[in-house]
């Protein structure tokens, strides 16, 4: 059957509309509840103890918006529409951003490993390889003096082995004080004198304006293996530490329950705020999680914990929402409910 010119034009219009509505990408990013996967297949401690229940890694699902997805996210609960430049830093491609998030995930796993092995009193050795500049902040004293990849080895007469050494030293200073940063670049030692400036509007924090990363080599016994695949970001740190500790110690920390939660963890076991906690509560409820840990942020207003409680009430879940400020808070709670 021959198609008339009118029908051909009509088909082309339909194809164009389908493309515009379902394929054309808008400058927005949609975040919604992801999954709540058991950590057993992701974390494996050699000779680790099994548990009847599971610890869960909870994720957020994200995608660039099309007109149809944008419209759906506008009316569906627990979906958030963000401008694309709020998600991906200016000048960074989505591919580079995801690669950076995978590196952050590796750092999160390392911090969780250190916290869990030390708490379980297992063999662990940490070899500090140096503190490196990730970037100098525009408009602050380090700009033009320090570059990405510089290895900082000292400040004034204080040796720097990890980033916290430098942070602790500067904490005792005031705006206007001058410090001498000693660093290596291309295997040559250099020094740079910089005057400390306020880092916030209140002037409560001063510094030179650099983002740092500590290069550590962590060796543990028994060995541990991670297989987190394409999951990125720091927010699984708390749950990684609990899973590792559970495998390292006798007894069943889960008590046969399904344990979820979120929170970035540092090397001292402190649990920090993350984004999208409401979506993670929804994802955990769908997976049948019994207990959900949320960063308490020392009781601050609108903390992750408070948002998690509000979300749990709004969806009518029986899941227990538990506030935590530290790894030990989570351990203490699980041990108390298992008594």
N, C-alpha and C positions, 0 to 999 in steps of 0.2 A: 504494500500500500504506500502510495506516494504521500509524503508529508507536505502540506502547504507551507508557504512562507510564514503565515500567521502562527501555525502550530510549532514550527521550528523556533520562532522567536519566543513563544510561550514556554517551550522546554528550556531554552537558554535562561530565561528569567527564573524559572524554578530552580535550575542548577545553581545559578548565582545566589539566590536566596538561601538555599541549603548551605552553600559555602559560607556566606556571610554570617548566618545564624549559628552554624555548628562547627566551623573550622577557623574562621577569621579570629585572630587573637587580639584581645583588647589589652591596654596597658595596665591591667589589674591582675592580682594574684588571689586565688581562693584557697582558704585553709578550712579543713573540716576534720571531724574525727577519723582517725586511721585505724590501726589494729592494736591488739594487746597480745603479743606473742610470748609464749613460754620461753624462758631463757635457757632451759636445759640443752636444747640443740645448738645454742649460740655460744655458750660458755662451757668449757670442759677443763676441769682440773684433773690432772692425772691421778687416778686412784681416789677420786672424790666420792664422798658419801652421798647416796641417793636420798630423795625425799618423796613423800606421798603427794604433797601439793606442789605448786609451781610459783616461782617468781616470774613476773611478766614485764617485758619491755613494751612501753606504751608509746605509740607514734601518732603524729598528725599527718594527714594526707594533704598534699598541695598541688596545685596546677594553675597554669596561666588561664585566665578567663576567656571564654568565647561568649557571644551574646546570649546563647541559651544557658550556659553555665552561670553567667552573671545574673540572669533573671531568676534562676532557681535558687542561687545563693542569697538573693535579696529577700526571699520569703521563707526559706527553710531555716529551722533553728540550728544553732551551734555551727553555722557557717559564717566565715568572716571574709569580707572583701577588702583587700589592701592595695594601695597604689604599688605598682611594680617596683618603683625606686625605693620603697620602704623595705622591700624584701631583699633585693639584690643591690649592693652598693654601687654607686655611680662608677662607671668605667670597668666594672667586673661583669664578665659574661655569666650566664646561668651555669655553664659547664665549669668555669673557674670557681664559682661560688660553691657548687656541689663538691668539687675537689677539696676546697677549704673545709667544708663541713665534715668530710670524711676524716681529714686530719684532726679536727676537733674531737671527733668520735674516738680516734686512737688515743688522744691525750686523756679523754674521759675514762677510757678503759684502763689506762696506766694509773691514773689517780685512784680509781676504784680498787685496782689490784694492790696498790701500796696500803690503802686503808684496811682492806680485808685481811691481808697477810699479816700486817702488824697486829691487828686486833686478835687474830687467831694464833699469834705468837709462832708463826711459821718462818722458815728461812727466807730472808730477803736481803738483797744487796742493791744499793742505789749508787751509781757512779755518775756524778755530775759532769757533763761535758761542756758546760758553758751557758752563758746567758746571751741571747741574740736579739738584736733589734729587728722587729717586724716592720715598723714604720715610724717615722717622725711626724708628729702632728703639725699640720700647717698653722703658722702663726705663733708657735711656741718656741722656746729657746733652742731646742734640739734641731729645728729645721735648718738645713744647710750645714750642720756640723756632724750629725750622725745619719747613717744611711742603713737601709734594709740590708741585713746580713752582717753588720758590724758585731763583733763579739766583745761584750763589756766584761772587763776583768777586775775593775776596781772603781771606787769613788772616794776621792780624797785619799786617806790612808787606810780605807776599809776594803778588804778583799770581797769580791762578789762571786759567789758560787751558784746562786740561784736568784731568780728575780725578786724574791721576798727579801733578800739581803739588801738590795738597793732601796726597795720600798720602805723597809724598816728604818734605814739610815735617813732617808729624806723626811720621814714622819716627824723627826725631831728638829726639823728646820722650819724657817719662816720665809715668806715671800721677800725677795731682795737679797737673801743669802746667796753666796756664790759657791759652787761646787766644781771640782775638777773630775771629769769622767775619764777613766783610762780604758782604752779599747784597742782591739786589733782589727786591722783591715788589710786584706791581701798579705797576711803573715807579717805585717809591720805594726809596731806598737805606736799609738798616738794618744794625745791628750786633748781635751776640749774643756775650756772654762765656760760655765753657763750660770746665769743668774736665775734663781728659782722664781716661778710666776704662779699665780693662782690657777687652778685647774677647773674651778667651778665658780658660779656667781657669788656664792656665799664666802669664798676665800678660805674654806675649811681644809681644802687639799691643795698642796703646792707640788710642783715638779718641773721637769724640763720638757715634758710632752713627748714621750716615746711609748710605743706598745712593745712589750717584751715577751719572749718565750724562753723557758728553761729547757735545755736539751739534757735529758736524763737517759741513762741506760739502766733499766730495772731487770735484775735477775732474781728469779724465785725458785724455790724447791718446796713442793712438787711443781712441775711446769704447768702452765696454763695456756689454753688455746681459745681464740675468739674467731667467730665466723659470722660477723654482723652484716656482711654483704654491702648493700648500697645504702644502709641506714646511716645518716649523718647527724652531727650536732652533739652537744654536751649533756642533754637533759636525762639520759639514761644512767648517769653516773651512780646515783643512789641505788638503783635496782641492780646494776652490775655488782656493786660492792656487797649487797645482801646475798646475791646468788653465789658469789665466790666464797664468802664466809660460810654459807650453808654447806657448800661442798667440802670445805676445809675442815669442818668440825663435826664431831659425832652428834647424833640426835637429829631431829627434824625441825628446823627453824620454822618451816611453813605450818607445822601442826596439821598437815593434810588440807590446808586451805589454799585458795588462789589469792596471791598477793600481787597487787599492782602498785604503781606509784610513779613519781617523777621528781626531778631535782638534780641540778648539777652538783657534783661533789668535788671538794678540793682535797689536797694531800693531807690536810689535818682533819678530814672527816666532816667538815661543815657543809651543810646542804643549802644551795642557793636557788633563788627564784628562776623560773623558766617561763616561756610564753605558751599560750594556748592550753592552760590547765583545764579549762572547761571542756574542751574537745577530748582531752585525755580521760576525763571522768566518764564521758559518754561512751568512749571506745571501751573502757574497762568494764562498764556495766553490761555492754553488749556481749562481752566475753565471759561474763559470769564471775568477775573478780569479787572476792569477799571483803578485802581490806585494801584501802588506797592511801598511800602516804603522799602528803603534799607539803611543800616548804612552808614553814610557819613564819619565816622572816622576822623572828623574835617578836611576833605579835603585832607587827605594823598593820595599819589600816589598809584594806584592799589587798591583803597578802594572797599568795597562791592558795593557802589553806581556806581562807574565807570565801574566795571565788569557787573553790571546789565544793565547799559545803552548800553554797547557794545553788550550784549546778545540780548537785545530788538531790536537793530538795525539789528542784524544778522538774526533774525527770522521775521522781518518786522511787528512787533506788533504795534497796536495803543495805547497800554497800557501806561499810564503816569508813569514814574519812578521818584520817589520823594526822595531826600536825607534827612535823619534825623540824628541828633546827640542826641536828647532827645525825651521823650514822648511828651513834650510840643510842639516840632516842628511838630509832626504829628497832634496833636490837632489843632494847629494854621492853618495848611494847610487845614484840612477838614472844619474847620469853615469858612475859607476864600472862598473856592469853593462853599460853601452852602449859601453864602450871597445873 
